[in-house]
Amino acid sequence: MSKSVFPMTPKAGKSRPLVTEEFLLETKTAKNLYFNYAAHLPIIDYHNHLPAADIANNKKFGNLTDIWLRGDHYKWRAMRALGVNEKLITGDASDKDKFFAWASCVPATLRNPLFHWTQMELKNPFGIDDYLNEGSAPLIYDRCKELLQEDSFSVQGLLKHFNVEMLGTTDDPCDDLEYHRQLLAGGFEIKVLPTFRPDKIFNIGDRAAFISYIQQLQTASGIAINSIGTLQEALLQRINYFHDHGCRTSDHGLAQMPPVAAESSTLELEFAKFLQNSEAPEFSPPGSFAGVILLFLCKAYNSKGWVQQFHLGPLRNNNSRLTNLLGADAGVDSIGDLPQAAQLAFFLNFLEKDHQLAKTIIYNSNPADNELFATMCGNFNDGVTRGKIQYGSGWWFLDQKDGMEKQLNALSNMGIVSTFVGMTTDSRSFLSYSRHEYFRRVLCNLFGTEMEKGFLPNDEEWVGSIIRQICYNNAKEYFNF
């Protein structure tokens, strides 16, 4: 990638680039761990929201707004907090005006992770060291626009630049996976594999949306759905279809785990009537329905040897005005405070007692649940599979320096951090691979600092081997893509 063409413009001699080689690495040992054991490892990004179509078509982005701001609800939230008009965020303003609006906000984001991520993503891949602000915005916008037209800045070029070995997209069960087939046929050397994400099938509380989705699922599976049994048959058909297309993971975004529920004639009868009668009342036990379907799915995942993921705890779509205007993922979600422990334990135990618990990763959005999730994992390891039940990386509001450190500390104190499968981007942006660098620097600084304090052995090769495991080797072995 190109080196910076921007001269430093220090103010009163005090300003210097933020993202230097030593960024976040506070000790000599931390630097040694990072550069000798972590920096050059390939990336296994086992969970993200990148569009397979953009990868298959090797999309080129027109400008920084196109690749950086469109769809990034982290930035939207910051801009709204700073009083930026919605027209300049998600509205019909020009791409250049939207970028300049964001640039004017960046200096005010100090101590928010957006400030770090902004400078890291300008540094790599664009080679720009200058701080983004209102004054630097025109040069940065124009230079990056030029670079984005180069082949090395296409989607596939960026993935190669960031040393991505594998990435897992997030896909609805009704997706025909056309672009995954296209990538496979085209021989793209980076593995791009689908992930089965069946969230819409649990939304029986919204009758219109649920019935519409059932119709889509019928079309995709070729199975008429008129009962819980035929619904399960259709879902299994889609699981088999995804498996044949290389899928080895599932994912679920839930406020909390549903209650464990058994199929019953009462539930079956109500479900059949619910499908048949447009005047039927709301489905009375939505939690029970979700529990039945999720248990069925989890047993199917286990039989396929998949990894299942559960992202638990957010409170979504809180601002109805913006949700109605922009739809989901508008940047109006927050951390929830729902109880998690009992239903999560009951659900995992129900599967484990019959030896039907697949490899599982659990993620929390509420930091108050860190120790809860870290200890929950230890309940269901089987003494056969190394790190079978994983406490997932800091997620959503927690995928920043403090959140990463707290997750690593909770896992270290209450589990075995050396089995951890490491970071994932969980992002819609092709520039977000800097988050792997961010995580690796935080990880090496944590271990390196404790080595110098005498809390850990002063043995770089020993500790470095664990750094390699966390950053790459564990994920490579765990997912077996």
N, C-alpha and C positions, 0 to 999 in steps of 0.2 A: 504494500500500500504506500501511497505517496507520503513524503515527509511534509511537515508544516511549511507553508509559505508565509506564515504570519510572524512578523517580528514581535518580540516581547515588548509590551508597552507598560512597564512598571510605573506605579504611582509613587512618586517620592522615593524611588529605589526600594520600596518595600514589597512589591508584588513579585511573585515568582510562580512558575507552573505548579499546580496542585498535584497532578498525577506524574510524579517522578518515579524512578525505579524503586525508591524507598517508601512509596505511598503505603500507609497503614502498617508498615513493618518497622517496629520501634526498637529492635535490637539486632545485633549482628547475627545472632543465631536464627532469628526469625527470617532474616534475609537469606541466609544459607539454606534454610528449609524450603523457602519459596522457590529460589532460583535453581537449586540442585534437585528438588524432588517434586515440585508441583507445577511450575510455570508452563512447562512444555508438554504436559500430558494431554492426550486427546480428551474431548468432551463427549460424555454420554448424557444427553439431555432427554431423560426418559419421560418428562411431562412438560408440554408446552401447548400453546394455542395458535401456533403458526399455521397459516393456510397451506394445505398441500398443493392447491392450485397454483399459488405463487411460486412454489419450489419447482413443480413440474414444468411450468411455463417460463421458468428462469426470469422472473419479472425484474425489470429495472424501474426504480422509483424516480419520479420527476424532480423531487427536491426534498429538503429536510422535513417539511411538513408532512409530505406523503409517507415517508418512511418512519418518522419519529413522533409526530403529534396525533395523527389520525388514529383514533381508537385507544389512545393512551389515557385512561381515566385517572391515573396518578397525577398527570400534568393538569388535566381538567380541574381536579379538585383544588390544586394549588392556585390556578388562575382565578377560579371563582372566589377563593378566600382573599385574593388580592384585588378583588373588585373589577376584574376584567369582564366586559360584556360578553354574553353567550354567543353573540354573532362572531366574535373573534376566537371562540373556543370550538364550538360544534356547528356554528351557523354558516352563512353563505359568504363570509369574507374571503378574500383571496388567500391563497396559500402563503404568499409573502407577508401579508398583513398578519395572518395568524402566527407565523414564525416570529415576526418582530414583536408581537404581543407577548409571546412566550419568553423571548430573549429579555424583554424589559422586566420580567418577573424573576428571572434566575438569580440576580444578586440578593433578592429578598428570601431565597430558599435556604440560606445558610443553616446548617445543622439538620436539614431535612435530607434524606437519602437522595432526593432528586438532584441536589447540588453535586454530590459525588458522581452519580450516574451520568449526569449531563457532561461533566468534564471528562469522565472516562470514555464515554462514547464519542466525544469529539477527538480525543487523543487516539483512540483505536476504534475504527479503522482510518479516520480521516487525517491523522497526524497533526491535529490542531491543539496547541497548548494554551492559546489565549482563553481567558475567561469569557463566557458568553454574557453579553449585556447589550444594552441598547446601542452603544457605540460600535461594538464589534460585529453586531448582527449582519449588516449589509455585506461585508467581506466574507464572513463565514457562510452566509446563505449562498452567495454566488460561487464561492470555491467548491462547496460541497455539491452544489447542483452540477458543476462540471464533472466532478469525480464520479457522481452517481451514474453518469452516462458511460463510464468505462466498463468493460466486461468484467473486470475484477471486482466491481461493486454491484454486479447483478446479485440476485438472491443466492444462486449457487456459488458464485464467486465469494460472497461474504461467508457462507457456511464453510467453505474450504479455508478461507483466511483465518477463521476462528478455530480451526482444527477440530471441527465437529465430526465425530465418528458415527454417531447415531442420534436421531431425534424422534420423539414420539409425539405425533399430532393428537388432537382431541376430536373425536368423531362421533356423530350421532349414529345409533344402530341402523337408521334408514339410509345412511350414506352409501352410495354404490361404490365408493373407493376408486373411482375412475382415475384420479390423479396419482394414487399410489401405484396402480397398474401401469400408468404412463411412465412413472419414474423407474419402475422395475424394468420395463421393456427398453427404456432408453439407456440403461446401464449406468445411471448416476451412482458414483462410488460411495456416497454417504447413504447409510441406511435411513429411510424415512418410513416409519411403521405406524399404522393406525392404533388408536386406543379407543376402546369401547366405552362410551359415556352415555348411559341410559337415563339421565336425569328426568327427561320429559315423561317417562312412563310412570313416575311416582306422583305426578301433578294432577291427581284425580280430583283435587279440591276445586280446580278450575274446569268445569264441565266442558265448555266450548273448546278450550285448548286441548283437553284430553281426548275428546271424541275426534277432533281433527287429527291428532297424532295417531290414534288407533287406525284411522283410515290410511295414513302414510305408511304405517307399519304393515298393514295388510298388503299394500301395493309392493312394498319392498320384499316381503317374505313370500308372497303368493299364497298366504294362508288366511282364510276367513276367520276373523276373531269374533266369537260370540260367547266366550266363556273364559274363565281363568285358565283352564286347561289349554285352550287354543291360543290364548295370549302367551302362555309359557312356550308352547310349540313354536310360535312365531319368533319369540326372542331367542330360542335355542337355534333356530335356523340362521338368524343373524350372527349369533356367536360363531357358529360353524363357518359362515361366510367370512367373517373377520379373521378367523384363525387361518383360513386358507389364503388370506391376503397378508399374512405375516404378523397379525396382531398377537401380542402375548401379554397385554396389560389391559386392565379396566380401570375406570375412575368414576367417582361419585361425589358430587357436591351437595352436601346435606347440612341442614341446620343442626341436626343430631341424628344418631342412629334410630331407626324406627323400632318399635317394640317387637320382640319375638312373637310371632303369631303363626298358628297352624291353619291350614286350609280347613274350611268347614262348609257344610251344606248351606248354612245361613249366608255366609260370605259369598258363596258361589251364586246363590239365587239372587241376592241383591245386585251383584255385579252384572249378571245377565239382564236383569230388568233395567239397570242403569244404562246399558248399551242400547237396549231396544226402545226405551220410552223417553222421548225428548222432554216430557213433562215430569220425569222422575225427580224426586227431591235430591238434594246433595247427598253424595255417598257418605253414609253415617260413620264408618270407621276408617278414614283415610290412612291413619297410622297402621292399622291392621293390614290393610291392602298392601301398603308399601312394605311391611315386614314380610308378608308372604312372598311377594315378588322378589325382594332383595335376597331373601334366603335361597330361593330357587336359583337366582343368578349366581350367587356365591358358590353354590355347589357345582354349578356348571363350570365356573372359572377353575375351581379346584380340579375337576376332571380333565380340563385342558392343560393344566400346569401353568396357568397364568398367574401374574401378580395382580392383586386387587388394591386399589387406593381409595381412601376415604378422606375427603377434605371437609372438616366439620367446624361449625360454629359461627359463620358470618350471619349478620342480619342484613338482608338484601333489599334493595329498591325502597329505601326509607322515604325518599322525596317523591311523592306521587306526581307532582307537577312535571318534574324532569323525566321521570320514568315514562309517563304518558307521552311526553314530547320526543324522547330519544330512544325509549325501549330499555331493555336490561343492559347492564354494564355501562351505565351512564356516569358512574363515579359517585353514586349516592348509597353505597354500601358501607357498613361499619362492623366492628367487632360485636358479636352477640354475647350474651351472658347466660345461655341456656345450660342446664346441667348436662354433663356428658358421661360421667363415669358409669353409672349403673346400666344404662341401656347398651353402651358400648361393650361392657363386660359380658352382659347376658348374651348379646348377639354373637360375639366371638366365641364364647363358651359353647353355645348351642351348636356351632359348626365344629369346634374342636372335639367335643365329646364323641362325635361320630367320625372322627378323622377326616373331616371335610373342610378344614380351614386351610385356604390357600396362603401362599406368601402374601403378606399384608403390610401396607404402609399407611399409617394414620397421621394426619396433619391437623393441628389446632390453629384457629385464628385468634384465640384469646390467650395472651401470655399467662394469665392466671392458671391456665390448664397445663402449663409446661410439665410440671412434675407429675401431674395426673397421667398424661400421655406417655411420658418416659417410663413410669412404673407399670402402666397397662401392658406395654410391649413384653415385659419380662414374664407376664403370666402365661403366655401362650407360645413361647419358644419350645421346640419339640426335642432338642438334644440331637437332632439329625442335620437340619439345615442351618448353616451358619447365619445368624442374624435374620431368622425367618420373619419375625415381626419387627418392623422398622418404625422408629419415631422419625417422621419426615422432617425435612429441612424447614427452616423458618419460612412461613408462607404469608403472602399477601402483605398485610401491614407489618409483618415480622421479618420480612426478607431484607433487613438492613443490619448494620454492624451490631447494634445492641441486641437485636432480635436473634441474629445468628449466634452471638456469643452466649446468650441465655439458653438457646436450644442446645448448643454444644455442651454447656455446663450441666444442664439438667440430664442430658443423655450420659455424660461422663460420670456424674455422681450416682445415677440410679440405674444405669445400664452399662453397656460395653461400647464405647465410642469407636473403638477400632473396627467394629462391624458395620459402621454407618455407610450407607450408599451415597451420601453426599448431596450436592446441590443440584437443583433443577431450576430452569428459568421461569416456568409457569407464566410465560409472556406471549404477547401478540406481536412483538417487535423483533425484527431480525438484527437489531443492534443490541439486544439485551444479553448477548453472550458475555458482555463485560461483567455480568453478575457472577459468572463462574470465576473470573479473575478476582472479583471482589471477595467472594467466599474463600477462595484459596489463600488470599492475603490475610484475611481475618483468622482463618484456621492456623496458618503458619505463625502468625503473631502470637496467638494464644499459647501454642505449644512452645514457641521459642522463648517467650517471656518467662514462662514457668521453668524452662530449662536453666535460664540464667539466674533465676532466683533460687535454684536448688530444689525446686519442687518436683522436677522430673530428672531422670538421668541425663548427664551431659554426654550423650552418645548420639551423634547426628545420624549415623546409619540406622540405628534402631528406631529412633523417633521418625526419621525420614521414611522408613518403610511403612509406618502407620499412616503418614501423610499421603503416600501414594495410594494406599488401600482406600482411604476415605475419598480422595479426589477422583479415582478411576477404577482401580482393580476390583473393589467390592461391587460396584454397579455392574461391571463387566461380567462378574461371576453370578451375581444375583439374578439378573434379567435373562442372561443366556440368549441374547437376541441372535 
